[in-house]
């Protein structure tokens, strides 16, 4: 997390830059107890932008990629996940993630039902209630990202139960490890806005679920074309705009720190979209609407962990790398490993988030236009820290997802029947369709 030099002074800024985003700090109480109206207004706005990413952005992005008979089921899953995960965040999720340092693995229980919130969030100039709201939008979009891995074959009840428990067992602890002053924070792991906390957790878990659930009936022999690329592009555009709040809001201050993160976010997405178009031109002969949308999302996911730490030049290279690596990952998962990760959640979000988290170790250096390494760190030590962070979170996400997914399936079936898949989940799960297919 970066802070304005004018606000905190050079010494305080140096100390803050040496810690991960949201790591709890101790400021002068006279300063820390006063909220800044400009910062607060920006965080409230950023919260709305991040929720806009999920509803309607992600819902339309995913909805356009499925067949028409499953469109409504995707929208309902997104809304249900937002509802249940928001509720759990208020009741218990926030205190597990940000409730103060205990053993480095989970926050304490002082903030159950948002009790005992401070006037301002530690190390910020925003009310803690605003911080809770902003972080809640992250807690709801992360499990919602996984929906793309099981579309067209998962049962609705299992989806809601799995995402609810996953948000407490996977997302909240990992958030504490990195942003809440936990053990990975102590190792020097950096994650500006969620390359590890959001994209690695969701991407790895999505891959595990896709393997557990199995392929869609008929895949890959049956062509399963997106029913509305136009909706997908519209959803991607909403995600792109909302990502300004996602990354820019993670500065937790309305200063040049937020502006720099937004510029880097936009540059990376722009380059990634163009590079994906270029790759498609050479690979399939012409660019596609779904391709340009996917490329932009890959760039956004990859720049996320580094957005506030690197310069615009590095963002260009990160965006280009995102498209090249994620494009290859899509082919490897689908054609190499024959895994039906339906909407490429792991290949785009998971691989992108992990790639950006590792590239951060290089491009944070002042020689590449970054803010410079935290005290006591250099490229080698920072890369090792990032690698440990990515590896530990990936392993925890995979193991916890396997246990949760199988455990819930003993009570709520995981997968729809073959007849339901053939009829479409709109009818099978909800008894209605978005429109008449006849």
NUDO-594437 format. One record per residue (C-alpha): residue number from 1; chain; x, y, z. Coordinates in steps of 0.25 Angstrom, whole numbers. Each point is the difference from the previous one (the first is absolute). Last residue first. Example, Ala and Ser with C-alpha at 12.3 -4.5 7.8 and 13.67 -1.06 7.14 Angstrom:
residues 2
NODE, 2, A, 55, -4, 29 $
NODE, 1, A, -6, -14, 2 $
end
This chain:
residues 438
NODE, 438, A, -155, -88, -119 $
NODE, 437, A, 11, 5, 9 $
NODE, 436, A, -9, 9, 7 $
NODE, 435, A, 8, 10, 9 $
NODE, 434, A, 7, 0, 13 $
NODE, 433, A, -5, -13, 3 $
NODE, 432, A, -8, -5, 12 $
NODE, 431, A, -1, -12, 9 $
NODE, 430, A, 11, 4, 8 $
NODE, 429, A, 10, -12, 1 $
NODE, 428, A, -4, -9, -11 $
NODE, 427, A, -7, 11, -9 $
NODE, 426, A, 12, 10, 0 $
NODE, 425, A, 9, -12, 2 $
NODE, 424, A, -1, -4, -14 $
NODE, 423, A, -9, -12, -6 $
NODE, 422, A, 12, -8, -3 $
NODE, 421, A, 7, 3, 13 $
NODE, 420, A, -12, -3, 7 $
NODE, 419, A, -1, -14, -7 $
NODE, 418, A, 15, -3, 3 $
NODE, 417, A, -3, 3, 15 $
NODE, 416, A, 5, 12, 7 $
NODE, 415, A, 13, 0, 7 $
NODE, 414, A, 4, 2, 15 $
NODE, 413, A, -11, -7, 7 $
NODE, 412, A, -3, 7, 14 $
NODE, 411, A, 3, -8, 12 $
NODE, 410, A, 12, -9, -4 $
NODE, 409, A, 3, 10, -10 $
NODE, 408, A, 4, 10, 11 $
NODE, 407, A, 11, -9, 5 $
NODE, 406, A, 6, -2, -14 $
NODE, 405, A, 0, 15, -4 $
NODE, 404, A, 5, 4, 14 $
NODE, 403, A, 11, -10, 1 $
NODE, 402, A, 5, 2, -15 $
NODE, 401, A, -1, 15, 2 $
NODE, 400, A, 8, 0, 13 $
NODE, 399, A, 11, -8, -7 $
NODE, 398, A, 1, 9, -12 $
NODE, 397, A, -1, 13, 7 $
NODE, 396, A, 10, -3, 10 $
NODE, 395, A, 10, -5, -11 $
NODE, 394, A, -2, 12, -8 $
NODE, 393, A, 1, 10, 12 $
NODE, 392, A, 13, -7, 4 $
NODE, 391, A, 6, 0, -14 $
NODE, 390, A, -4, 15, -3 $
NODE, 389, A, 5, 5, 13 $
NODE, 388, A, 13, -9, -1 $
NODE, 387, A, 3, 5, -14 $
NODE, 386, A, -3, 15, 4 $
NODE, 385, A, 10, -2, 12 $
NODE, 384, A, 10, -6, -9 $
NODE, 383, A, -1, 11, -10 $
NODE, 382, A, 2, 10, 10 $
NODE, 381, A, 12, -6, 6 $
NODE, 380, A, 6, -1, -14 $
NODE, 379, A, -4, 14, -5 $
NODE, 378, A, 5, 7, 13 $
NODE, 377, A, -6, 1, 13 $
NODE, 376, A, 5, 6, 13 $
NODE, 375, A, -9, 12, 0 $
NODE, 374, A, -11, -1, -10 $
NODE, 373, A, 4, 0, -15 $
NODE, 372, A, -1, 12, -9 $
NODE, 371, A, -13, 8, -4 $
NODE, 370, A, 1, -6, -14 $
NODE, 369, A, 6, 7, -13 $
NODE, 368, A, 8, -12, -4 $
NODE, 367, A, 13, 4, 7 $
NODE, 366, A, -8, 4, 12 $
NODE, 365, A, -3, -15, 2 $
NODE, 364, A, -15, -4, 1 $
NODE, 363, A, 1, -6, -14 $
NODE, 362, A, 8, -12, 4 $
NODE, 361, A, -7, -5, 12 $
NODE, 360, A, -14, 4, -6 $
NODE, 359, A, 3, -10, -11 $
NODE, 358, A, -3, -11, 10 $
NODE, 357, A, -14, 6, 5 $
NODE, 356, A, -3, 3, -15 $
NODE, 355, A, 2, -14, -4 $
NODE, 354, A, -8, -6, 12 $
NODE, 353, A, -12, 10, -3 $
NODE, 352, A, 0, -3, -15 $
NODE, 351, A, 1, -15, 2 $
NODE, 350, A, -12, 0, 9 $
NODE, 349, A, -8, 10, -7 $
NODE, 348, A, 2, -4, -14 $
NODE, 347, A, 4, -14, -1 $
NODE, 346, A, -7, -4, 13 $
NODE, 345, A, -14, 7, -3 $
NODE, 344, A, 1, -5, -15 $
NODE, 343, A, -16, 1, -2 $
NODE, 342, A, -3, -15, 1 $
NODE, 341, A, 12, -6, 7 $
NODE, 340, A, -2, -13, -7 $
NODE, 339, A, 13, -6, 2 $
NODE, 338, A, 6, -8, -12 $
NODE, 337, A, 14, 2, 6 $
NODE, 336, A, 6, 4, -13 $
NODE, 335, A, -12, 5, -8 $
NODE, 334, A, -8, 8, 10 $
NODE, 333, A, 11, 3, 11 $
NODE, 332, A, 12, 1, -10 $
NODE, 331, A, -8, 9, -10 $
NODE, 330, A, -5, 9, 11 $
NODE, 329, A, 14, 1, 6 $
NODE, 328, A, 6, 4, -13 $
NODE, 327, A, -10, 12, -1 $
NODE, 326, A, 3, 3, 14 $
NODE, 325, A, 15, 1, -2 $
NODE, 324, A, 0, 8, -12 $
NODE, 323, A, -12, 9, 4 $
NODE, 322, A, 6, 3, 14 $
NODE, 321, A, 14, 2, -5 $
NODE, 320, A, -5, 12, -9 $
NODE, 319, A, -7, 6, 12 $
NODE, 318, A, 12, -2, 9 $
NODE, 317, A, 9, 7, -10 $
NODE, 316, A, -9, 12, -2 $
NODE, 315, A, -2, 1, 15 $
NODE, 314, A, 16, 0, 2 $
NODE, 313, A, 0, 12, -9 $
NODE, 312, A, -11, 6, 8 $
NODE, 311, A, 7, -1, 14 $
NODE, 310, A, -1, -11, 10 $
NODE, 309, A, -5, -1, 15 $
NODE, 308, A, -14, 5, 0 $
NODE, 307, A, -5, -9, -11 $
NODE, 306, A, 9, -12, 3 $
NODE, 305, A, -10, -10, 6 $
NODE, 304, A, -11, 4, -10 $
NODE, 303, A, 9, 1, -13 $
NODE, 302, A, -3, -15, -3 $
NODE, 301, A, -15, 0, 2 $
NODE, 300, A, -2, 13, -8 $
NODE, 299, A, 9, -6, -12 $
NODE, 298, A, -8, -13, 0 $
NODE, 297, A, -13, 8, 0 $
NODE, 296, A, 4, 8, -12 $
NODE, 295, A, 5, -13, -7 $
NODE, 294, A, -14, -7, 3 $
NODE, 293, A, -8, 12, -6 $
NODE, 292, A, 9, 1, -12 $
NODE, 291, A, -1, -15, -2 $
NODE, 290, A, -15, -1, 2 $
NODE, 289, A, -2, 11, -11 $
NODE, 288, A, 9, -8, -10 $
NODE, 287, A, 13, 4, -7 $
NODE, 286, A, 2, -7, -13 $
NODE, 285, A, 9, -11, -7 $
NODE, 284, A, -1, -10, 11 $
NODE, 283, A, 14, 0, 6 $
NODE, 282, A, 7, 12, -6 $
NODE, 281, A, -12, 9, 1 $
NODE, 280, A, -4, -6, 14 $
NODE, 279, A, 14, 4, 5 $
NODE, 278, A, -2, 14, -5 $
NODE, 277, A, -13, 1, 7 $
NODE, 276, A, 6, -5, 13 $
NODE, 275, A, 11, 10, -2 $
NODE, 274, A, -10, 12, -1 $
NODE, 273, A, -9, -5, 12 $
NODE, 272, A, 13, -1, 8 $
NODE, 271, A, 5, 13, -3 $
NODE, 270, A, -13, 7, 3 $
NODE, 269, A, -1, -8, 13 $
NODE, 268, A, 14, 4, 5 $
NODE, 267, A, -2, 14, -3 $
NODE, 266, A, -13, 1, 7 $
NODE, 265, A, 5, -6, 13 $
NODE, 264, A, 13, 8, -1 $
NODE, 263, A, -8, 13, -1 $
NODE, 262, A, -9, -5, 11 $
NODE, 261, A, 11, -3, 10 $
NODE, 260, A, 7, 13, -3 $
NODE, 259, A, -12, 8, 3 $
NODE, 258, A, -3, -7, 13 $
NODE, 257, A, 14, 3, 5 $
NODE, 256, A, -1, 14, -6 $
NODE, 255, A, -10, 2, 11 $
NODE, 254, A, -14, -4, 5 $
NODE, 253, A, 5, -10, 10 $
NODE, 252, A, -3, -15, 3 $
NODE, 251, A, 10, -3, -11 $
NODE, 250, A, -9, -12, -2 $
NODE, 249, A, -10, 9, -6 $
NODE, 248, A, 8, 2, -13 $
NODE, 247, A, 1, -15, -2 $
NODE, 246, A, -15, -5, 2 $
NODE, 245, A, -6, 14, -2 $
NODE, 244, A, 7, 1, -14 $
NODE, 243, A, -4, -14, -2 $
NODE, 242, A, -14, 4, -1 $
NODE, 241, A, 3, 6, -14 $
NODE, 240, A, 6, -12, -5 $
NODE, 239, A, -10, -9, 6 $
NODE, 238, A, -11, 8, -6 $
NODE, 237, A, 7, -1, -14 $
NODE, 236, A, 1, -15, 2 $
NODE, 235, A, -15, -1, 3 $
NODE, 234, A, -3, 7, -13 $
NODE, 233, A, 10, -9, -8 $
NODE, 232, A, -7, -12, 6 $
NODE, 231, A, -13, 5, -3 $
NODE, 230, A, 3, 2, -14 $
NODE, 229, A, 7, -14, -1 $
NODE, 228, A, -15, -5, 2 $
NODE, 227, A, -3, -15, 0 $
NODE, 226, A, 15, -4, 2 $
NODE, 225, A, 2, -13, -8 $
NODE, 224, A, 0, -13, 6 $
NODE, 223, A, 4, -9, -12 $
NODE, 222, A, -1, -15, 4 $
NODE, 221, A, 12, -8, -1 $
NODE, 220, A, 7, 7, 12 $
NODE, 219, A, -9, -2, 8 $
NODE, 218, A, -13, -8, -2 $
NODE, 217, A, -5, 1, 14 $
NODE, 216, A, 8, 10, 7 $
NODE, 215, A, 13, -5, 5 $
NODE, 214, A, 3, -5, 14 $
NODE, 213, A, -5, 6, 14 $
NODE, 212, A, 13, -3, 7 $
NODE, 211, A, 9, 5, -11 $
NODE, 210, A, -8, 13, -2 $
NODE, 209, A, 0, 2, 16 $
NODE, 208, A, 15, -1, 1 $
NODE, 207, A, 2, 10, -12 $
NODE, 206, A, -10, 9, 7 $
NODE, 205, A, 8, -1, 13 $
NODE, 204, A, 13, 4, -7 $
NODE, 203, A, -6, 12, -7 $
NODE, 202, A, -8, 5, 12 $
NODE, 201, A, 11, 0, 10 $
NODE, 200, A, 11, 5, -10 $
NODE, 199, A, -9, 11, -5 $
NODE, 198, A, -5, 6, 13 $
NODE, 197, A, 10, -1, 11 $
NODE, 196, A, 12, -3, -10 $
NODE, 195, A, -2, 11, -10 $
NODE, 194, A, -9, 8, 9 $
NODE, 193, A, 2, 15, 1 $
NODE, 192, A, 14, 3, 3 $
NODE, 191, A, 6, -14, 4 $
NODE, 190, A, 13, 0, 6 $
NODE, 189, A, 6, -11, 8 $
NODE, 188, A, 11, 5, 10 $
NODE, 187, A, 1, -13, 9 $
NODE, 186, A, -8, 7, 11 $
NODE, 185, A, -12, 3, -10 $
NODE, 184, A, 0, -15, -3 $
NODE, 183, A, -1, -3, 15 $
NODE, 182, A, -12, 9, 2 $
NODE, 181, A, -1, 16, 1 $
NODE, 180, A, -14, 0, -6 $
NODE, 179, A, 3, 2, -14 $
NODE, 178, A, 9, -12, -3 $
NODE, 177, A, -4, -11, 10 $
NODE, 176, A, -13, 6, 4 $
NODE, 175, A, -5, 0, -15 $
NODE, 174, A, 4, -14, -1 $
NODE, 173, A, -8, -4, 13 $
NODE, 172, A, -12, 8, -5 $
NODE, 171, A, 0, -6, -15 $
NODE, 170, A, 2, -15, 3 $
NODE, 169, A, -8, -5, 12 $
NODE, 168, A, -10, 12, 1 $
NODE, 167, A, -3, 3, -14 $
NODE, 166, A, 1, -15, -4 $
NODE, 165, A, -11, -2, 10 $
NODE, 164, A, -10, 9, -7 $
NODE, 163, A, 5, -4, -14 $
NODE, 162, A, -2, -14, 2 $
NODE, 161, A, -14, 1, 6 $
NODE, 160, A, -5, 10, -11 $
NODE, 159, A, 6, -9, -11 $
NODE, 158, A, -5, -13, 6 $
NODE, 157, A, -14, 5, 0 $
NODE, 156, A, 0, 5, -14 $
NODE, 155, A, 5, -13, -6 $
NODE, 154, A, 12, 1, -9 $
NODE, 153, A, 0, -4, -15 $
NODE, 152, A, -2, 12, -9 $
NODE, 151, A, 11, 8, 7 $
NODE, 150, A, 10, -7, 9 $
NODE, 149, A, 13, 8, -3 $
NODE, 148, A, -7, 14, -3 $
NODE, 147, A, -6, 0, 14 $
NODE, 146, A, 14, 1, 6 $
NODE, 145, A, 0, 15, -2 $
NODE, 144, A, -12, 1, 10 $
NODE, 143, A, 9, -5, 11 $
NODE, 142, A, 9, 12, -2 $
NODE, 141, A, -11, 10, -3 $
NODE, 140, A, -6, -1, 14 $
NODE, 139, A, 12, 2, 9 $
NODE, 138, A, 5, 11, -9 $
NODE, 137, A, -13, 8, 2 $
NODE, 136, A, 1, -3, 15 $
NODE, 135, A, 14, 6, 0 $
NODE, 134, A, -6, 14, -4 $
NODE, 133, A, -11, -1, 10 $
NODE, 132, A, 9, -4, 11 $
NODE, 131, A, 9, 12, -3 $
NODE, 130, A, -12, 9, 0 $
NODE, 129, A, -4, -5, 13 $
NODE, 128, A, 15, 2, 5 $
NODE, 127, A, -2, 15, -3 $
NODE, 126, A, 11, 5, -10 $
NODE, 125, A, 13, 6, 3 $
NODE, 124, A, 9, -12, 0 $
NODE, 123, A, 10, -8, 8 $
NODE, 122, A, -11, -6, 9 $
NODE, 121, A, -14, 2, -5 $
NODE, 120, A, -6, 12, 5 $
NODE, 119, A, -10, 3, 12 $
NODE, 118, A, 2, -15, 4 $
NODE, 117, A, -9, -11, -1 $
NODE, 116, A, -4, -7, 13 $
NODE, 115, A, -11, -9, -6 $
NODE, 114, A, -1, -3, -15 $
NODE, 113, A, -9, -12, 3 $
NODE, 112, A, 13, -7, 6 $
NODE, 111, A, 11, 11, 0 $
NODE, 110, A, 8, -5, 13 $
NODE, 109, A, 1, -14, -5 $
NODE, 108, A, 15, 0, -3 $
NODE, 107, A, 5, -1, -14 $
NODE, 106, A, 5, -13, -6 $
NODE, 105, A, 14, -6, -4 $
NODE, 104, A, 10, 9, 7 $
NODE, 103, A, -2, -5, 14 $
NODE, 102, A, -8, 12, 4 $
NODE, 101, A, 0, 13, -8 $
NODE, 100, A, -13, 8, 0 $
NODE, 99, A, -13, -2, -6 $
NODE, 98, A, 3, 2, -14 $
NODE, 97, A, -3, -14, -7 $
NODE, 96, A, -7, -8, 10 $
NODE, 95, A, -7, 13, 6 $
NODE, 94, A, -5, 4, -14 $
NODE, 93, A, -5, -14, -3 $
NODE, 92, A, -8, -2, 12 $
NODE, 91, A, -14, 7, 0 $
NODE, 90, A, 2, 11, -10 $
NODE, 89, A, 8, -9, -10 $
NODE, 88, A, -10, -11, 1 $
NODE, 87, A, -11, 9, -4 $
NODE, 86, A, 8, 5, -12 $
NODE, 85, A, 4, -14, -4 $
NODE, 84, A, -15, -5, 0 $
NODE, 83, A, -5, 12, -8 $
NODE, 82, A, 11, 1, -10 $
NODE, 81, A, 0, -15, -2 $
NODE, 80, A, -15, 0, -3 $
NODE, 79, A, 1, 12, -10 $
NODE, 78, A, 11, -8, -8 $
NODE, 77, A, -7, -13, 0 $
NODE, 76, A, -13, 7, -5 $
NODE, 75, A, 8, 6, -11 $
NODE, 74, A, 6, -13, -4 $
NODE, 73, A, -13, -8, 1 $
NODE, 72, A, -6, 11, -9 $
NODE, 71, A, 9, -3, -12 $
NODE, 70, A, 0, -15, 1 $
NODE, 69, A, -10, -3, -12 $
NODE, 68, A, 7, 11, -8 $
NODE, 67, A, 13, -7, 0 $
NODE, 66, A, 11, 6, 8 $
NODE, 65, A, 10, 11, -3 $
NODE, 64, A, -10, 11, 1 $
NODE, 63, A, -4, -3, 14 $
NODE, 62, A, 15, 0, 4 $
NODE, 61, A, 2, 14, -4 $
NODE, 60, A, -14, 4, 4 $
NODE, 59, A, 1, -5, 14 $
NODE, 58, A, 14, 5, 1 $
NODE, 57, A, -4, 15, -3 $
NODE, 56, A, -14, 1, 6 $
NODE, 55, A, 2, -2, 11 $
NODE, 54, A, 14, -6, 3 $
NODE, 53, A, 8, 12, -6 $
NODE, 52, A, -11, 10, 5 $
NODE, 51, A, 3, -5, 14 $
NODE, 50, A, 15, 5, -2 $
NODE, 49, A, -5, 13, -6 $
NODE, 48, A, -9, 2, 12 $
NODE, 47, A, 11, -2, 10 $
NODE, 46, A, 9, 9, -8 $
NODE, 45, A, -10, 11, 2 $
NODE, 44, A, -1, -2, 15 $
NODE, 43, A, 16, -1, 0 $
NODE, 42, A, 0, 13, -7 $
NODE, 41, A, -9, 7, 9 $
NODE, 40, A, 8, -4, 12 $
NODE, 39, A, 13, 4, -6 $
NODE, 38, A, -6, 14, -2 $
NODE, 37, A, -7, 1, 13 $
NODE, 36, A, 13, -3, 8 $
NODE, 35, A, -3, -8, 13 $
NODE, 34, A, 7, 4, 13 $
NODE, 33, A, 4, -10, 10 $
NODE, 32, A, 13, -4, -7 $
NODE, 31, A, 6, 14, 1 $
NODE, 30, A, -1, 3, 14 $
NODE, 29, A, 2, -15, 3 $
NODE, 28, A, 14, 1, -7 $
NODE, 27, A, 0, -12, -9 $
NODE, 26, A, 2, -15, 3 $
NODE, 25, A, -2, -9, -12 $
NODE, 24, A, -9, -11, -4 $
NODE, 23, A, 4, -6, -14 $
NODE, 22, A, -11, 5, -9 $
NODE, 21, A, 10, -1, -12 $
NODE, 20, A, 13, -7, 3 $
NODE, 19, A, 10, 7, 8 $
NODE, 18, A, 13, 7, -3 $
NODE, 17, A, -7, 11, -7 $
NODE, 16, A, -6, 4, 13 $
NODE, 15, A, 13, 2, 7 $
NODE, 14, A, 5, 9, -12 $
NODE, 13, A, -12, 8, 0 $
NODE, 12, A, 1, 3, 15 $
NODE, 11, A, 14, 5, -1 $
NODE, 10, A, -3, 8, -13 $
NODE, 9, A, -11, 8, 7 $
NODE, 8, A, -14, -5, 2 $
NODE, 7, A, -9, 9, -8 $
NODE, 6, A, 9, 6, -10 $
NODE, 5, A, 7, -13, -2 $
NODE, 4, A, -14, -6, -4 $
NODE, 3, A, -2, -14, 4 $
NODE, 2, A, 3, -13, -6 $
NODE, 1, A, -5, -14, 3 $
end
